[in-house]
Amino acid sequence: MFRIRTGLMGVATGLLAGLVWMAAPAAHAQGNAVRCGSDDGRFTRCQVPWRDAEMIRQESNSPCTRGQTWGVDRGGLWVDRGCRGQFVEIRRGGGGYPPPGGGGYYPPPPPPPGGGGWQPGPDWNREIRFQCESNDHAYHFCQVDVGGHGSVVLLRQLSGSPCQEGYSWGWNRAGVWISKGCRGLFSVQRRW
């Protein structure tokens, strides 16, 4: 009886060790992944210390399209309209370029210390005012290059639907996104 128990325990321990060994690479590969999901189709922000991200696994039936239903801005990683997935940090080199699926562009990396690289003309740093609207409560992106040190503020709400930053509007370096029926007049303080 003692030999049978010892034998069964040895087999069970071996199986358990094998399962742990097989699961370890998958856990390691996703160790830095963050799950972020839009519950009930609502805008959700997930705090991450990243400047940029990519989706490594979509977990929703709703489409996940960068710049439309998910993205990264100064406030972190955001998802909307039912998009749910796993995201990881990415670091890109080179200049800005369009991401897959459209919706703005990835900003270029900051210039090296001491200057260097291309600089815009003297009239680039200025205020730009424009109207951005969410018709039929749909998501819309108004493109304007805010710059690496720029900012955006809502000057005046023009809709009956609330315009609340992080909920029905937000911004990143590529411009302003707007949804849920918000319409407003925005001011971009564009700074290189």
Disulfide bonds with the S-S distance in Angstrom:
Cys36-Cys46 1.99
Cys64-Cys83 2.11
Cys132-Cys142 1.96
Cys163-Cys182 1.99
